[in-house]
Amino acid sequence: MKHERIQLAFKLIFSHLVIIPIILGSSLFIGNDLFLILSITQTVLLILFFSGYWEFFGLTFRLIYCACIEAILIGILLLKIPGRVSTEFIGFFTILLAIIQIFLIYVLIKIFVAIFRKEKNRLEIEFPFNTGKYLITDGGNSKISRIMNYHFHSAIHKKNKTNYSMMFATDIVRLDGKNKGFMPRNNESYAIFENTVISPIQGRIVRVVNDIDDNIPYCGNYPYNTGNTIVIQRDDLYLLLGHLRKGSIRVSVGDLVNENDQLALAGNSG
């Protein structure tokens, strides 16, 4: 089996950078269904723009890349590049493309719903970091869209029967600061590592785990838990902060905390 880092890098590059040029390239050889293929390309581009893991390439790169693809799409539409497809298969091929496009539009609609829907009985919380530039990589109601947030649909979470408790789980990365290289192999190269985590809500500390070692990035062997953890209770709601730095937690069970109180350091445990 290939190293986890190589596998993830291959998937990331293919899904974000290669698949759209492949779809666009196919349009050069297909005339009858050109506009349908271009519309599929446009939908895939929008899905990637809103839900892709662009922190690995950078948000500036995302804008440049997507703008270039849009320019190519417009150019192809204006030129109306001709092509040929055997009329014997045109009916089936068109229907297949139409089904693919309907599904992609359905996925895109679910992404927009996950982004803009206001949940009933929601609790407004503070952001758990107070300095820096951050990106939510997974967030929103993951029952609505597994592309915007994988937690509810994740096989391992379903197997361990934790997916409902993780329906609104959120992953955060830091974009500015000391990020070094592409998918670096040590924790210190990530800007979010050892950032101060602050309390998003007022409440009582009901659980603390503070003795789990931080993982080596891309080691391929991780324990199934949230690592070093703080759980804050507010009325009948519980908020969990996980993957904290070993030995960095400053609070104990029973402590009362207010919003913006310093709790721990961000880590890579669990």
C-alpha positions as CSV (number, residue, x, y, z in Angstrom):
1,M,0.0,0.0,0.0
2,K,1.2,3.5,-0.9
3,H,2.1,5.9,1.9
4,E,-1.0,7.8,3.2
5,R,0.5,11.2,2.2
6,I,1.1,10.1,-1.4
7,Q,-2.4,8.6,-1.6
8,L,-4.0,11.8,-0.3
9,A,-1.9,14.1,-2.4
10,F,-2.9,12.1,-5.5
11,K,-6.6,12.2,-4.7
12,L,-6.4,15.9,-3.9
13,I,-4.6,16.9,-7.1
14,F,-6.8,14.7,-9.3
15,S,-10.1,15.9,-7.8
16,H,-9.2,19.6,-7.7
17,L,-6.9,20.2,-10.6
18,V,-7.1,17.3,-13.1
19,I,-10.8,16.3,-13.4
20,I,-12.0,19.6,-14.9
21,P,-9.4,19.7,-17.6
22,I,-10.3,16.1,-18.5
23,I,-14.0,17.0,-18.8
24,L,-13.1,20.1,-20.8
25,G,-10.8,18.1,-23.1
26,S,-13.6,15.7,-23.9
27,S,-15.7,18.6,-25.2
28,L,-13.1,19.2,-28.0
29,F,-14.1,15.8,-29.5
30,I,-17.9,16.0,-28.9
31,G,-20.0,18.3,-31.0
32,N,-23.6,17.2,-30.5
33,D,-23.5,17.3,-26.7
34,L,-21.0,20.1,-26.3
35,F,-23.2,22.5,-24.3
36,L,-24.3,19.7,-22.0
37,I,-20.7,18.8,-21.2
38,L,-19.8,22.5,-20.7
39,S,-22.7,22.8,-18.3
40,I,-21.4,19.8,-16.4
41,T,-18.0,21.4,-16.2
42,Q,-19.5,24.6,-14.9
43,T,-21.4,22.7,-12.2
44,V,-18.4,20.7,-11.1
45,L,-16.3,23.9,-10.9
46,L,-18.9,25.5,-8.6
47,I,-19.0,22.4,-6.4
48,L,-15.2,22.5,-6.1
49,F,-15.2,26.2,-5.5
50,F,-17.5,26.0,-2.5
51,S,-16.6,22.6,-1.1
52,G,-13.0,21.9,-2.2
53,Y,-10.1,21.6,0.2
54,W,-8.4,24.6,-1.2
55,E,-6.3,25.3,2.0
56,F,-3.7,22.9,0.5
57,F,-3.3,25.1,-2.6
58,G,-4.4,28.5,-1.2
59,L,-7.4,30.7,-1.7
60,T,-5.6,32.9,-4.1
61,F,-4.8,29.9,-6.3
62,R,-8.5,28.9,-6.1
63,L,-9.6,32.3,-7.5
64,I,-6.9,32.2,-10.3
65,Y,-7.6,28.5,-11.2
66,C,-11.4,28.9,-11.3
67,A,-11.2,32.2,-13.2
68,C,-9.0,30.5,-15.9
69,I,-11.4,27.6,-16.2
70,E,-14.3,30.1,-16.6
71,A,-12.4,32.0,-19.3
72,I,-11.8,28.7,-21.2
73,L,-15.5,27.8,-20.8
74,I,-16.6,31.1,-22.3
75,G,-14.0,30.8,-25.1
76,I,-15.3,27.3,-26.0
77,L,-18.9,28.5,-26.0
78,L,-18.0,31.5,-28.3
79,L,-16.0,29.4,-30.7
80,K,-18.5,26.5,-30.6
81,I,-15.8,24.0,-31.4
82,P,-17.3,21.3,-33.7
83,G,-16.9,17.6,-33.1
84,R,-18.3,14.3,-34.0
85,V,-20.0,11.5,-32.1
86,S,-21.5,8.4,-33.7
87,T,-25.2,9.0,-34.2
88,E,-25.7,5.4,-33.2
89,F,-24.9,6.2,-29.6
90,I,-26.0,9.9,-29.4
91,G,-29.4,9.2,-27.7
92,F,-27.9,7.1,-24.9
93,F,-24.9,9.4,-24.5
94,T,-27.1,12.5,-24.2
95,I,-29.4,10.8,-21.7
96,L,-26.4,9.7,-19.6
97,L,-24.9,13.2,-19.6
98,A,-28.3,14.7,-18.7
99,I,-28.6,12.3,-15.7
100,I,-25.1,13.2,-14.6
101,Q,-25.9,16.9,-14.8
102,I,-29.2,16.6,-12.9
103,F,-27.3,14.7,-10.1
104,L,-24.6,17.4,-10.0
105,I,-27.1,20.2,-9.8
106,Y,-28.8,18.3,-6.9
107,V,-25.5,18.1,-5.1
108,L,-24.9,21.8,-5.7
109,I,-28.3,22.7,-4.3
110,K,-27.6,20.7,-1.2
111,I,-24.3,22.6,-0.8
112,F,-26.1,25.9,-1.0
113,V,-28.7,24.7,1.5
114,A,-26.0,23.6,3.9
115,I,-24.3,27.0,3.6
116,F,-27.3,29.3,4.0
117,R,-29.8,27.3,6.1
118,K,-30.4,28.7,9.6
119,E,-30.9,25.7,11.9
120,K,-33.8,25.8,14.4
121,N,-32.8,25.9,18.1
122,R,-29.2,26.8,17.1
123,L,-26.8,28.1,19.6
124,E,-24.7,31.1,18.7
125,I,-21.0,30.6,19.7
126,E,-17.8,32.5,19.5
127,F,-15.0,31.4,17.1
128,P,-12.5,29.3,19.2
129,F,-9.5,31.3,18.0
130,N,-9.0,35.1,18.4
131,T,-6.0,35.9,16.0
132,G,-5.1,34.8,12.5
133,K,-6.9,33.9,9.3
134,Y,-8.9,30.7,9.3
135,L,-10.9,28.5,7.0
136,I,-13.8,26.2,7.9
137,T,-13.0,23.1,5.8
138,D,-16.0,21.0,7.1
139,G,-19.1,22.7,8.5
140,G,-22.8,23.0,8.4
141,N,-25.4,20.3,8.8
142,S,-23.6,17.3,7.4
143,K,-26.8,15.3,7.2
144,I,-27.8,17.7,4.3
145,S,-24.5,17.7,2.4
146,R,-21.7,15.1,2.8
147,I,-19.5,17.2,0.5
148,M,-19.7,20.3,2.7
149,N,-19.2,18.2,5.9
150,Y,-18.4,14.5,5.9
151,H,-18.9,13.7,9.6
152,F,-22.5,12.4,9.6
153,H,-21.9,10.1,6.6
154,S,-18.4,8.9,7.5
155,A,-18.3,5.1,7.6
156,I,-16.1,5.0,10.7
157,H,-18.4,7.3,12.6
158,K,-21.4,5.2,11.7
159,K,-19.6,2.1,12.7
160,N,-18.9,3.6,16.1
161,K,-22.4,5.1,16.3
162,T,-21.1,8.6,16.8
163,N,-22.3,10.1,13.6
164,Y,-25.4,11.8,15.1
165,S,-23.4,13.5,17.8
166,M,-21.0,14.7,15.0
167,M,-23.7,16.0,12.6
168,F,-22.5,19.6,13.1
169,A,-18.8,18.8,13.7
170,T,-16.5,21.5,12.3
171,D,-12.9,21.3,11.1
172,I,-10.8,24.5,11.1
173,V,-7.4,25.3,9.5
174,R,-5.3,28.4,9.7
175,L,-4.2,29.9,6.4
176,D,-1.7,32.6,7.5
177,G,1.3,32.2,9.8
178,K,4.0,29.5,9.6
179,N,2.5,27.0,7.1
180,K,5.5,25.4,5.4
181,G,5.3,23.3,2.2
182,F,2.7,21.1,0.7
183,M,1.3,18.6,3.2
184,P,4.3,18.8,5.5
185,R,5.1,15.8,7.8
186,N,5.6,17.5,11.1
187,N,3.1,19.3,13.3
188,E,5.2,22.4,13.8
189,S,4.9,23.2,10.1
190,Y,1.2,23.8,10.4
191,A,0.2,27.4,11.4
192,I,-2.7,26.2,13.6
193,F,-0.5,24.0,15.8
194,E,-0.2,25.3,19.3
195,N,-2.5,28.2,18.7
196,T,-4.5,29.2,21.8
197,V,-8.0,27.8,21.9
198,I,-10.6,30.0,23.6
199,S,-14.0,29.0,24.9
200,P,-16.8,29.5,22.3
201,I,-19.5,29.5,25.0
202,Q,-20.2,30.1,28.7
203,G,-20.7,27.0,30.7
204,R,-19.3,24.3,33.0
205,I,-16.4,21.9,32.2
206,V,-17.8,18.3,32.4
207,R,-15.0,16.3,30.8
208,V,-11.2,16.8,30.3
209,V,-8.7,14.5,28.5
210,N,-5.2,15.8,28.6
211,D,-2.7,12.9,28.2
212,I,-2.9,11.6,24.6
213,D,0.2,12.0,22.4
214,D,0.0,14.2,19.3
215,N,0.0,12.2,16.0
216,I,2.7,12.3,13.4
217,P,1.0,13.8,10.3
218,Y,0.2,11.1,7.6
219,C,1.5,8.3,9.7
220,G,-1.6,6.2,8.7
221,N,-2.3,5.0,12.2
222,Y,-4.7,7.1,14.4
223,P,-6.7,6.2,17.5
224,Y,-10.5,6.5,17.2
225,N,-11.2,9.3,19.6
226,T,-11.2,13.1,19.7
227,G,-7.8,13.1,21.3
228,N,-7.2,15.6,24.1
229,T,-10.6,16.9,24.8
230,I,-12.7,19.5,26.6
231,V,-16.5,19.2,26.9
232,I,-18.4,22.3,28.0
233,Q,-22.0,22.0,29.2
234,R,-24.5,24.8,28.8
235,D,-28.0,23.9,29.9
236,D,-28.9,20.7,28.0
237,L,-26.3,21.3,25.3
238,Y,-22.7,20.0,25.2
239,L,-19.9,21.5,23.1
240,L,-16.8,19.4,22.5
241,L,-13.3,20.8,21.6
242,G,-11.0,18.0,20.4
243,H,-7.6,17.2,19.0
244,L,-5.9,19.5,21.5
245,R,-2.2,19.6,22.3
246,K,-1.1,17.1,24.9
247,G,-0.7,18.6,28.4
248,S,-1.9,22.1,27.3
249,I,-5.4,22.1,28.8
250,R,-5.7,24.8,31.5
251,V,-9.1,23.9,33.0
252,S,-10.5,21.1,35.1
253,V,-13.8,19.3,35.5
254,G,-16.2,21.5,37.4
255,D,-14.7,24.8,36.3
256,L,-17.0,27.6,35.1
257,V,-15.8,29.3,31.9
258,N,-16.9,32.4,30.0
259,E,-16.7,33.1,26.3
260,N,-13.1,33.9,25.2
261,D,-11.5,32.3,28.2
262,Q,-8.2,30.6,27.3
263,L,-8.6,26.8,27.5
264,A,-5.8,25.0,25.7
265,L,-3.6,24.8,22.6
266,A,-4.5,23.3,19.3
267,G,-2.8,20.0,18.6
268,N,-3.0,16.9,16.5
269,S,-4.2,14.2,18.9
270,G,-6.9,11.6,18.2
